[in-house]
């Protein structure tokens, strides 16, 4: 990713569960290249875990939505 110098991307993680995918990719990619990261999941308890992860990691460009895709 770094070689492309991408920025202002939007990532929608459908079935994103606890937000672990965002944390895992953060090891390889600078999350600031994303204008917005949206986690969507149907399960409210998983969304609550994702929201807690977002708060704990202090991600300002990540939002969590409970919904059916």
Jmol script that loads the backbone (N, CA, C; Angstrom):
load data "model"
ATOM      1  N   UNK A   1       0.810  -1.193   0.000  1.00  0.00           N
ATOM      2  CA  UNK A   1       0.000   0.000   0.000  1.00  0.00           C
ATOM      3  C   UNK A   1       0.849   1.249   0.000  1.00  0.00           C
ATOM      4  N   UNK A   2       1.911   1.259   0.760  1.00  0.00           N
ATOM      5  CA  UNK A   2       2.708   2.467   0.900  1.00  0.00           C
ATOM      6  C   UNK A   2       3.297   2.933  -0.426  1.00  0.00           C
ATOM      7  N   UNK A   3       3.634   2.002  -1.291  1.00  0.00           N
ATOM      8  CA  UNK A   3       4.262   2.397  -2.548  1.00  0.00           C
ATOM      9  C   UNK A   3       3.309   3.158  -3.459  1.00  0.00           C
ATOM     10  N   UNK A   4       2.020   3.013  -3.242  1.00  0.00           N
ATOM     11  CA  UNK A   4       1.049   3.712  -4.082  1.00  0.00           C
ATOM     12  C   UNK A   4       0.716   5.100  -3.563  1.00  0.00           C
ATOM     13  N   UNK A   5       1.086   5.409  -2.339  1.00  0.00           N
ATOM     14  CA  UNK A   5       0.822   6.716  -1.734  1.00  0.00           C
ATOM     15  C   UNK A   5      -0.662   7.066  -1.807  1.00  0.00           C
ATOM     16  N   UNK A   6      -1.490   6.098  -1.501  1.00  0.00           N
ATOM     17  CA  UNK A   6      -2.929   6.295  -1.525  1.00  0.00           C
ATOM     18  C   UNK A   6      -3.368   7.117  -0.322  1.00  0.00           C
ATOM     19  N   UNK A   7      -4.448   7.879  -0.511  1.00  0.00           N
ATOM     20  CA  UNK A   7      -5.010   8.634   0.600  1.00  0.00           C
ATOM     21  C   UNK A   7      -6.484   8.908   0.318  1.00  0.00           C
ATOM     22  N   UNK A   8      -7.178   9.343   1.324  1.00  0.00           N
ATOM     23  CA  UNK A   8      -8.602   9.652   1.224  1.00  0.00           C
ATOM     24  C   UNK A   8      -9.437   8.451   0.801  1.00  0.00           C
ATOM     25  N   UNK A   9      -9.034   7.271   1.206  1.00  0.00           N
ATOM     26  CA  UNK A   9      -9.776   6.053   0.884  1.00  0.00           C
ATOM     27  C   UNK A   9     -10.925   5.861   1.866  1.00  0.00           C
ATOM     28  N   UNK A  10     -11.914   5.089   1.462  1.00  0.00           N
ATOM     29  CA  UNK A  10     -13.005   4.694   2.344  1.00  0.00           C
ATOM     30  C   UNK A  10     -13.057   3.173   2.340  1.00  0.00           C
ATOM     31  N   UNK A  11     -13.069   2.599   3.539  1.00  0.00           N
ATOM     32  CA  UNK A  11     -13.137   1.151   3.703  1.00  0.00           C
ATOM     33  C   UNK A  11     -14.424   0.845   4.455  1.00  0.00           C
ATOM     34  N   UNK A  12     -15.285   0.034   3.862  1.00  0.00           N
ATOM     35  CA  UNK A  12     -16.498  -0.425   4.534  1.00  0.00           C
ATOM     36  C   UNK A  12     -16.316  -1.910   4.815  1.00  0.00           C
ATOM     37  N   UNK A  13     -16.232  -2.243   6.095  1.00  0.00           N
ATOM     38  CA  UNK A  13     -16.011  -3.624   6.515  1.00  0.00           C
ATOM     39  C   UNK A  13     -17.367  -4.235   6.874  1.00  0.00           C
ATOM     40  N   UNK A  14     -17.980  -4.926   5.908  1.00  0.00           N
ATOM     41  CA  UNK A  14     -19.288  -5.542   6.107  1.00  0.00           C
ATOM     42  C   UNK A  14     -19.117  -6.825   6.916  1.00  0.00           C
ATOM     43  N   UNK A  15     -19.908  -6.982   7.948  1.00  0.00           N
ATOM     44  CA  UNK A  15     -19.733  -8.117   8.861  1.00  0.00           C
ATOM     45  C   UNK A  15     -18.472  -7.929   9.672  1.00  0.00           C
ATOM     46  N   UNK A  16     -18.188  -6.685  10.036  1.00  0.00           N
ATOM     47  CA  UNK A  16     -16.926  -6.324  10.682  1.00  0.00           C
ATOM     48  C   UNK A  16     -16.763  -6.768  12.122  1.00  0.00           C
ATOM     49  N   UNK A  17     -17.844  -7.292  12.712  1.00  0.00           N
ATOM     50  CA  UNK A  17     -17.755  -7.854  14.064  1.00  0.00           C
ATOM     51  C   UNK A  17     -17.162  -6.914  15.088  1.00  0.00           C
ATOM     52  N   UNK A  18     -16.095  -7.346  15.720  1.00  0.00           N
ATOM     53  CA  UNK A  18     -15.477  -6.605  16.829  1.00  0.00           C
ATOM     54  C   UNK A  18     -14.498  -5.528  16.373  1.00  0.00           C
ATOM     55  N   UNK A  19     -14.311  -5.386  15.073  1.00  0.00           N
ATOM     56  CA  UNK A  19     -13.350  -4.408  14.574  1.00  0.00           C
ATOM     57  C   UNK A  19     -11.935  -4.940  14.523  1.00  0.00           C
ATOM     58  N   UNK A  20     -11.769  -6.235  14.737  1.00  0.00           N
ATOM     59  CA  UNK A  20     -10.424  -6.814  14.749  1.00  0.00           C
ATOM     60  C   UNK A  20      -9.712  -6.619  13.405  1.00  0.00           C
ATOM     61  N   UNK A  21     -10.452  -6.674  12.307  1.00  0.00           N
ATOM     62  CA  UNK A  21      -9.816  -6.516  10.993  1.00  0.00           C
ATOM     63  C   UNK A  21      -9.069  -5.190  10.886  1.00  0.00           C
ATOM     64  N   UNK A  22      -9.657  -4.152  11.441  1.00  0.00           N
ATOM     65  CA  UNK A  22      -9.011  -2.833  11.397  1.00  0.00           C
ATOM     66  C   UNK A  22      -7.724  -2.860  12.213  1.00  0.00           C
ATOM     67  N   UNK A  23      -7.795  -3.456  13.391  1.00  0.00           N
ATOM     68  CA  UNK A  23      -6.594  -3.544  14.229  1.00  0.00           C
ATOM     69  C   UNK A  23      -5.515  -4.377  13.547  1.00  0.00           C
ATOM     70  N   UNK A  24      -5.907  -5.462  12.895  1.00  0.00           N
ATOM     71  CA  UNK A  24      -4.930  -6.328  12.236  1.00  0.00           C
ATOM     72  C   UNK A  24      -4.257  -5.620  11.060  1.00  0.00           C
ATOM     73  N   UNK A  25      -5.035  -4.905  10.264  1.00  0.00           N
ATOM     74  CA  UNK A  25      -4.459  -4.237   9.088  1.00  0.00           C
ATOM     75  C   UNK A  25      -3.569  -3.059   9.504  1.00  0.00           C
ATOM     76  N   UNK A  26      -3.834  -2.525  10.705  1.00  0.00           N
ATOM     77  CA  UNK A  26      -3.038  -1.401  11.192  1.00  0.00           C
ATOM     78  C   UNK A  26      -1.562  -1.761  11.331  1.00  0.00           C
ATOM     79  N   UNK A  27      -1.270  -3.038  11.470  1.00  0.00           N
ATOM     80  CA  UNK A  27       0.126  -3.475  11.558  1.00  0.00           C
ATOM     81  C   UNK A  27       0.866  -3.290  10.231  1.00  0.00           C
ATOM     82  N   UNK A  28       0.110  -3.217   9.133  1.00  0.00           N
ATOM     83  CA  UNK A  28       0.706  -3.162   7.794  1.00  0.00           C
ATOM     84  C   UNK A  28       0.446  -1.862   7.051  1.00  0.00           C
ATOM     85  N   UNK A  29      -0.608  -1.162   7.444  1.00  0.00           N
ATOM     86  CA  UNK A  29      -1.047   0.019   6.703  1.00  0.00           C
ATOM     87  C   UNK A  29      -1.302   1.162   7.681  1.00  0.00           C
ATOM     88  N   UNK A  30      -0.895   2.343   7.309  1.00  0.00           N
ATOM     89  CA  UNK A  30      -1.175   3.534   8.103  1.00  0.00           C
ATOM     90  C   UNK A  30      -2.653   3.873   7.939  1.00  0.00           C
ATOM     91  N   UNK A  31      -3.417   3.783   9.009  1.00  0.00           N
ATOM     92  CA  UNK A  31      -4.857   4.015   8.922  1.00  0.00           C
ATOM     93  C   UNK A  31      -5.211   5.447   8.540  1.00  0.00           C
ATOM     94  N   UNK A  32      -4.272   6.356   8.637  1.00  0.00           N
ATOM     95  CA  UNK A  32      -4.559   7.741   8.261  1.00  0.00           C
ATOM     96  C   UNK A  32      -4.766   7.892   6.754  1.00  0.00           C
ATOM     97  N   UNK A  33      -4.414   6.867   5.971  1.00  0.00           N
ATOM     98  CA  UNK A  33      -4.664   6.930   4.531  1.00  0.00           C
ATOM     99  C   UNK A  33      -6.157   6.796   4.225  1.00  0.00           C
ATOM    100  N   UNK A  34      -6.926   6.361   5.229  1.00  0.00           N
ATOM    101  CA  UNK A  34      -8.361   6.218   5.051  1.00  0.00           C
ATOM    102  C   UNK A  34      -9.079   7.457   5.565  1.00  0.00           C
ATOM    103  N   UNK A  35      -9.848   8.056   4.691  1.00  0.00           N
ATOM    104  CA  UNK A  35     -10.688   9.178   5.092  1.00  0.00           C
ATOM    105  C   UNK A  35     -11.724   8.697   6.104  1.00  0.00           C
ATOM    106  N   UNK A  36     -12.241   7.495   5.885  1.00  0.00           N
ATOM    107  CA  UNK A  36     -13.252   6.915   6.759  1.00  0.00           C
ATOM    108  C   UNK A  36     -13.165   5.401   6.683  1.00  0.00           C
ATOM    109  N   UNK A  37     -13.299   4.767   7.839  1.00  0.00           N
ATOM    110  CA  UNK A  37     -13.429   3.316   7.934  1.00  0.00           C
ATOM    111  C   UNK A  37     -14.754   3.058   8.631  1.00  0.00           C
ATOM    112  N   UNK A  38     -15.608   2.285   7.985  1.00  0.00           N
ATOM    113  CA  UNK A  38     -16.938   2.015   8.515  1.00  0.00           C
ATOM    114  C   UNK A  38     -17.064   0.520   8.776  1.00  0.00           C
ATOM    115  N   UNK A  39     -17.353   0.184  10.016  1.00  0.00           N
ATOM    116  CA  UNK A  39     -17.573  -1.212  10.410  1.00  0.00           C
ATOM    117  C   UNK A  39     -19.082  -1.413  10.533  1.00  0.00           C
ATOM    118  N   UNK A  40     -19.603  -2.405   9.826  1.00  0.00           N
ATOM    119  CA  UNK A  40     -21.031  -2.711   9.874  1.00  0.00           C
ATOM    120  C   UNK A  40     -21.202  -4.164  10.308  1.00  0.00           C
ATOM    121  N   UNK A  41     -22.062  -4.370  11.304  1.00  0.00           N
ATOM    122  CA  UNK A  41     -22.365  -5.735  11.722  1.00  0.00           C
ATOM    123  C   UNK A  41     -23.803  -5.794  12.227  1.00  0.00           C
ATOM    124  N   UNK A  42     -24.397  -6.961  12.126  1.00  0.00           N
ATOM    125  CA  UNK A  42     -25.776  -7.192  12.533  1.00  0.00           C
ATOM    126  C   UNK A  42     -25.918  -7.419  14.038  1.00  0.00           C
ATOM    127  N   UNK A  43     -24.871  -7.888  14.661  1.00  0.00           N
ATOM    128  CA  UNK A  43     -24.908  -8.290  16.066  1.00  0.00           C
ATOM    129  C   UNK A  43     -24.551  -7.103  16.984  1.00  0.00           C
ATOM    130  N   UNK A  44     -25.496  -6.717  17.827  1.00  0.00           N
ATOM    131  CA  UNK A  44     -25.272  -5.541  18.680  1.00  0.00           C
ATOM    132  C   UNK A  44     -24.112  -5.748  19.656  1.00  0.00           C
ATOM    133  N   UNK A  45     -23.950  -6.963  20.191  1.00  0.00           N
ATOM    134  CA  UNK A  45     -22.855  -7.181  21.145  1.00  0.00           C
ATOM    135  C   UNK A  45     -21.491  -7.062  20.458  1.00  0.00           C
ATOM    136  N   UNK A  46     -21.399  -7.512  19.210  1.00  0.00           N
ATOM    137  CA  UNK A  46     -20.136  -7.353  18.480  1.00  0.00           C
ATOM    138  C   UNK A  46     -19.876  -5.879  18.164  1.00  0.00           C
ATOM    139  N   UNK A  47     -20.936  -5.152  17.829  1.00  0.00           N
ATOM    140  CA  UNK A  47     -20.789  -3.717  17.566  1.00  0.00           C
ATOM    141  C   UNK A  47     -20.312  -2.989  18.818  1.00  0.00           C
ATOM    142  N   UNK A  48     -20.816  -3.388  19.975  1.00  0.00           N
ATOM    143  CA  UNK A  48     -20.374  -2.766  21.225  1.00  0.00           C
ATOM    144  C   UNK A  48     -18.882  -3.026  21.457  1.00  0.00           C
ATOM    145  N   UNK A  49     -18.434  -4.246  21.153  1.00  0.00           N
ATOM    146  CA  UNK A  49     -17.002  -4.549  21.268  1.00  0.00           C
ATOM    147  C   UNK A  49     -16.195  -3.715  20.283  1.00  0.00           C
ATOM    148  N   UNK A  50     -16.721  -3.556  19.072  1.00  0.00           N
ATOM    149  CA  UNK A  50     -16.028  -2.746  18.064  1.00  0.00           C
ATOM    150  C   UNK A  50     -15.935  -1.292  18.525  1.00  0.00           C
ATOM    151  N   UNK A  51     -17.014  -0.760  19.072  1.00  0.00           N
ATOM    152  CA  UNK A  51     -16.999   0.623  19.561  1.00  0.00           C
ATOM    153  C   UNK A  51     -15.994   0.787  20.698  1.00  0.00           C
ATOM    154  N   UNK A  52     -15.917  -0.205  21.568  1.00  0.00           N
ATOM    155  CA  UNK A  52     -14.935  -0.156  22.650  1.00  0.00           C
ATOM    156  C   UNK A  52     -13.514  -0.192  22.091  1.00  0.00           C
ATOM    157  N   UNK A  53     -13.300  -1.007  21.056  1.00  0.00           N
ATOM    158  CA  UNK A  53     -11.971  -1.092  20.421  1.00  0.00           C
ATOM    159  C   UNK A  53     -11.609   0.253  19.789  1.00  0.00           C
ATOM    160  N   UNK A  54     -12.567   0.860  19.100  1.00  0.00           N
ATOM    161  CA  UNK A  54     -12.339   2.168  18.464  1.00  0.00           C
ATOM    162  C   UNK A  54     -11.943   3.195  19.523  1.00  0.00           C
ATOM    163  N   UNK A  55     -12.664   3.212  20.631  1.00  0.00           N
ATOM    164  CA  UNK A  55     -12.356   4.158  21.711  1.00  0.00           C
ATOM    165  C   UNK A  55     -10.984   3.874  22.322  1.00  0.00           C
ATOM    166  N   UNK A  56     -10.698   2.603  22.575  1.00  0.00           N
ATOM    167  CA  UNK A  56      -9.427   2.207  23.188  1.00  0.00           C
ATOM    168  C   UNK A  56      -8.243   2.560  22.296  1.00  0.00           C
ATOM    169  N   UNK A  57      -8.414   2.358  20.992  1.00  0.00           N
ATOM    170  CA  UNK A  57      -7.327   2.632  20.048  1.00  0.00           C
ATOM    171  C   UNK A  57      -7.279   4.112  19.630  1.00  0.00           C
ATOM    172  N   UNK A  58      -8.305   4.880  20.025  1.00  0.00           N
ATOM    173  CA  UNK A  58      -8.392   6.320  19.716  1.00  0.00           C
ATOM    174  C   UNK A  58      -8.395   6.588  18.214  1.00  0.00           C
ATOM    175  N   UNK A  59      -9.093   5.706  17.486  1.00  0.00           N
ATOM    176  CA  UNK A  59      -9.236   5.917  16.046  1.00  0.00           C
ATOM    177  C   UNK A  59     -10.293   6.980  15.813  1.00  0.00           C
ATOM    178  N   UNK A  60      -9.950   8.036  15.133  1.00  0.00           N
ATOM    179  CA  UNK A  60     -10.902   9.122  14.894  1.00  0.00           C
ATOM    180  C   UNK A  60     -11.613   8.995  13.548  1.00  0.00           C
ATOM    181  N   UNK A  61     -11.141   8.137  12.695  1.00  0.00           N
ATOM    182  CA  UNK A  61     -11.738   7.970  11.363  1.00  0.00           C
ATOM    183  C   UNK A  61     -12.527   6.666  11.217  1.00  0.00           C
ATOM    184  N   UNK A  62     -12.840   6.007  12.348  1.00  0.00           N
ATOM    185  CA  UNK A  62     -13.548   4.732  12.316  1.00  0.00           C
ATOM    186  C   UNK A  62     -14.917   4.891  12.982  1.00  0.00           C
ATOM    187  N   UNK A  63     -15.958   4.443  12.288  1.00  0.00           N
ATOM    188  CA  UNK A  63     -17.314   4.464  12.823  1.00  0.00           C
ATOM    189  C   UNK A  63     -17.889   3.052  12.786  1.00  0.00           C
ATOM    190  N   UNK A  64     -18.782   2.771  13.731  1.00  0.00           N
ATOM    191  CA  UNK A  64     -19.407   1.450  13.829  1.00  0.00           C
ATOM    192  C   UNK A  64     -20.912   1.617  13.686  1.00  0.00           C
ATOM    193  N   UNK A  65     -21.508   0.795  12.826  1.00  0.00           N
ATOM    194  CA  UNK A  65     -22.955   0.823  12.619  1.00  0.00           C
ATOM    195  C   UNK A  65     -23.518  -0.580  12.770  1.00  0.00           C
ATOM    196  N   UNK A  66     -24.608  -0.669  13.497  1.00  0.00           N
ATOM    197  CA  UNK A  66     -25.327  -1.926  13.608  1.00  0.00           C
ATOM    198  C   UNK A  66     -26.381  -1.955  12.506  1.00  0.00           C
ATOM    199  N   UNK A  67     -26.330  -2.981  11.662  1.00  0.00           N
ATOM    200  CA  UNK A  67     -27.298  -3.079  10.584  1.00  0.00           C
ATOM    201  C   UNK A  67     -27.102  -4.329   9.774  1.00  0.00           C
ATOM    202  N   UNK A  68     -28.099  -4.612   8.970  1.00  0.00           N
ATOM    203  CA  UNK A  68     -28.086  -5.776   8.088  1.00  0.00           C
ATOM    204  C   UNK A  68     -27.610  -5.336   6.718  1.00  0.00           C
ATOM    205  N   UNK A  69     -26.674  -6.039   6.172  1.00  0.00           N
ATOM    206  CA  UNK A  69     -26.170  -5.711   4.844  1.00  0.00           C
ATOM    207  C   UNK A  69     -26.762  -6.651   3.832  1.00  0.00           C
TER     208      UNK A  69
END
end "model"
wireframe off; spacefill off
backbone 0.3
color backbone group
